[in-house]
Amino acid sequence: MTGLVSAEQWDFYDENGYVVLDEVLADDDLRALQQRIDDIMLGRADVDYDKMLMQLDSGSGAYADAGKQSKGHKGATLDYRKIQDLEFDPLFLAYMQRPLFAEICRRTYGDLPIAAFRAMFMNKPARQGTFLPWHQDRWAFLDRDPLITVWTALDPATVANGCVQVIPGSHRYGLINPDHGSGFLDREQAVEYCPPDKVTYLELEVGQAVLLHNWLLHSSDVNNTDVSRRAFSVCYMDARTQHAKGREDYSLVFGDGALRPDDLEVAQVRR
């Protein structure tokens, strides 16, 4: 297979459940996304905040202490943990619709319409950040499993600032804890499947991205540095996927009728 992702990269991904896609953001595009996410956090972006799921950081580092996830702005601060539904921002939508990601989706799902299960900013504020326990990305309320996530570093990702940790090849284990609605491992499973000698730290340069299989075991630690660690994560899925109880709609990003950045810009001007 030839294309934007090499055969060697696909081989590595198939074996390990992840592959680094090198630098995917040039300087100007990177600065634009960095500035946009800060503007969104500070409440000064021209976006529809009522469409965005936002969550403040825990402060304590404990996952259970993170703020409530709900739609709408939670105050002007750079200490957000998560901001979801960023496909409703034209800059982030344009990035997630790049040909590179369309190719990855075709290889994964075939020539099908593709939706975003979630397009989200993940943040670990300076000397804060929330510890994320070992888990696989899967959701019991969906009628089929989304399979891929692209994680892009908006700041350098290092061991010190809480970069993603993975267990290479663990996507081939199948679902380890299917009884958990969001794929988190219990304590005994984490000890068994995630011993320290199997952990790989995905340190990335700013502007690099990594393709992750959603069943790849992963985790991340708190930020022990004096600067934030920002990232943009998109889970792409077969657009036919349905919420088991019909509670959510998902945005089409590839295929006929997909969202377009120009349409979002017009909609914002008219608010």
C-alpha positions in Angstrom: 0.0 0.0 0.0 1.4 3.4 -0.9 0.2 6.8 0.4 0.7 9.3 3.1 1.4 6.5 5.6 4.1 4.1 4.5 3.9 0.3 4.4 6.6 0.2 7.1 4.5 2.4 9.4 1.4 0.3 8.8 3.4 -2.8 9.7 4.6 -1.2 12.9 1.1 -0.1 13.8 -0.4 -3.6 13.1 2.2 -5.2 15.4 2.3 -2.6 18.2 -1.0 -0.9 18.1 0.5 2.6 17.6 2.7 4.4 15.2 4.2 7.9 15.3 3.1 9.9 12.2 6.1 12.4 12.5 5.5 16.1 12.3 2.0 16.8 11.0 1.7 20.5 12.0 3.8 23.2 10.4 4.8 26.2 12.5 1.9 28.5 11.4 -0.8 25.9 11.8 0.6 24.8 15.1 0.6 28.4 16.5 -2.9 28.9 15.2 -4.2 25.8 17.1 -2.3 26.7 20.2 -3.7 30.2 20.2 -7.2 29.0 19.4 -7.4 26.5 22.3 -6.1 29.1 24.7 -8.8 31.5 23.4 -11.5 28.8 23.9 -10.4 28.2 27.5 -10.3 31.9 28.3 -13.8 32.4 26.8 -12.8 34.8 24.1 -13.2 32.5 21.0 -16.1 33.0 18.5 -17.4 29.4 19.0 -20.7 28.0 20.2 -19.8 27.1 23.8 -23.2 25.5 24.3 -22.1 22.7 22.0 -18.8 21.9 23.8 -18.3 19.5 26.6 -15.8 21.1 29.1 -14.2 19.8 32.2 -11.8 21.5 34.6 -8.7 19.8 35.9 -8.7 17.9 39.2 -6.0 20.1 40.8 -5.3 17.2 43.1 -4.1 14.8 40.3 -6.8 12.3 41.2 -9.0 11.1 38.4 -12.1 11.1 40.6 -11.5 14.8 41.6 -11.8 16.2 38.0 -14.5 18.7 37.5 -17.9 17.8 36.2 -18.1 17.2 32.4 -20.9 19.3 31.0 -21.7 21.6 28.0 -20.7 25.2 28.3 -17.8 27.4 29.5 -16.7 26.9 33.1 -14.8 30.2 33.5 -11.7 31.9 32.1 -8.8 29.7 33.0 -6.1 27.7 31.3 -6.7 24.9 33.8 -9.2 22.9 31.8 -8.6 19.1 31.7 -10.7 18.4 28.7 -12.7 20.2 26.0 -14.7 18.0 23.7 -16.7 18.6 20.4 -14.0 20.7 18.8 -15.2 19.7 15.4 -17.5 22.7 15.8 -14.4 25.0 15.7 -13.3 25.6 12.0 -9.6 25.5 12.7 -9.7 22.2 14.5 -12.2 20.7 12.0 -9.9 21.7 9.1 -7.0 19.9 10.8 -9.0 16.7 11.6 -10.2 16.5 7.9 -6.7 16.4 6.4 -6.0 13.9 3.7 -3.7 12.0 6.0 -6.5 11.2 8.4 -8.9 10.4 5.6 -6.4 7.8 4.3 -6.1 6.3 7.8 -9.8 6.0 8.1 -10.2 4.3 4.7 -7.5 1.8 5.6 -9.2 1.1 8.9 -12.9 1.1 8.0 -13.0 0.9 4.2 -14.7 3.5 1.9 -17.4 4.5 4.3 -18.7 7.8 5.8 -16.7 8.6 8.9 -17.9 10.4 12.1 -16.0 11.8 15.1 -16.9 9.9 18.3 -15.0 12.7 20.0 -12.7 15.5 19.0 -11.1 16.8 22.2 -8.4 18.9 23.7 -6.6 17.1 26.5 -4.6 19.2 28.9 -2.2 18.8 31.8 -1.7 22.2 33.4 1.6 23.1 34.9 2.3 21.2 38.1 -1.1 19.7 37.9 -2.8 17.3 35.4 -4.9 14.3 36.2 -3.6 10.8 36.5 -5.3 8.6 33.9 -5.5 4.9 34.9 -4.7 2.1 32.6 -7.6 1.4 30.1 -8.6 0.6 26.6 -10.7 3.2 24.7 -14.1 1.4 24.2 -17.6 2.3 25.2 -20.2 -0.3 26.0 -23.1 2.0 24.9 -22.0 2.0 21.3 -23.3 -0.7 18.9 -19.8 -1.2 17.4 -16.4 -0.3 18.6 -14.5 2.8 17.2 -11.0 1.5 16.4 -8.6 4.5 16.0 -7.5 7.7 17.6 -5.1 10.3 16.4 -3.3 12.1 19.2 -1.5 15.3 18.3 1.0 17.1 20.5 0.4 20.8 20.8 3.3 21.0 23.3 6.2 18.6 23.6 5.1 15.4 25.4 7.6 14.0 27.8 7.8 11.6 30.7 8.1 14.6 33.1 4.9 16.3 31.9 2.7 13.2 31.7 3.0 11.8 28.2 0.9 8.9 27.1 2.2 5.5 28.2 1.3 2.3 26.3 1.7 -1.4 26.4 2.9 -2.3 22.8 0.9 -5.1 21.2 -1.8 -5.0 23.8 -4.5 -4.2 21.2 -4.2 -7.8 20.2 -5.3 -9.0 23.7 -9.0 -8.3 22.9 -11.2 -6.5 25.4 -9.7 -7.1 28.8 -12.5 -5.8 31.0 -15.6 -5.7 28.9 -17.8 -5.4 32.0 -16.5 -1.8 32.5 -18.5 0.6 30.4 -15.4 2.7 29.4 -12.7 0.0 29.3 -10.8 0.7 32.5 -8.8 -2.1 34.1 -9.3 -3.1 37.7 -6.3 -3.1 40.0 -5.5 -6.8 39.5 -5.7 -6.5 35.7 -3.5 -3.4 35.7 -0.8 -5.3 37.7 -1.1 -8.3 35.3 -1.2 -6.6 32.0 0.8 -3.4 32.7 4.0 -4.2 34.5 6.6 -1.4 34.4 9.0 -3.4 32.2 6.4 -3.5 29.4 5.6 0.2 29.4 6.6 2.5 26.5 6.5 6.2 27.0 5.3 8.1 23.8 7.5 11.1 24.0 6.6 13.4 21.1 8.0 16.7 19.7 5.5 19.5 19.4 3.5 19.1 16.2 4.0 15.3 16.0 1.1 12.9 16.1 0.6 9.3 16.9 -2.0 6.9 15.6 -3.4 4.6 18.3 -5.6 1.5 18.1 -8.4 2.1 20.6 -7.8 -1.3 22.3 -4.2 -0.4 23.0 -3.7 -0.2 26.8 -2.7 3.3 27.7 -2.3 5.6 30.7 -0.8 9.0 31.6 0.6 10.6 34.7 0.5 14.1 36.2 2.5 17.0 34.9 5.6 17.6 37.1 6.9 20.6 35.0 6.3 24.4 35.1 4.5 24.5 31.7 1.3 22.9 30.4 1.1 19.9 28.2 -1.6 20.4 25.6 -2.8 17.8 23.0 -5.6 17.3 20.5 -7.2 13.8 20.3 -9.7 12.6 17.6 -11.4 9.3 17.7 -12.7 8.5 14.2 -15.5 5.9 13.8 -17.8 4.3 11.2 -20.6 6.8 10.8 -23.2 4.0 11.1 -22.3 3.7 14.8 -25.3 4.3 17.0 -25.6 5.0 20.7 -27.4 2.0 22.2 -30.1 4.3 23.8 -30.1 6.9 21.0 -28.9 9.6 23.4 -26.2 11.2 21.1 -25.7 12.4 17.6 -22.2 12.3 16.1 -20.7 14.7 13.6 -19.9 13.5 10.1 -16.3 14.4 9.2 -15.7 12.4 6.0 -18.3 11.6 3.3 -21.3 13.3 1.7 -22.8 15.9 4.0 -19.7 16.2 6.2 -19.2 19.3 8.3 -17.2 22.1 6.5 -15.1 24.7 8.2 -16.6 27.5 6.0 -20.1 26.6 7.2 -19.0 26.9 10.8 -17.5 30.3 10.2 -20.7 31.5 8.6 -22.8 30.1 11.5 -20.6 31.9 14.0 -20.9 35.2 12.3 -24.7 34.9 12.3 -24.9 34.1 16.1 
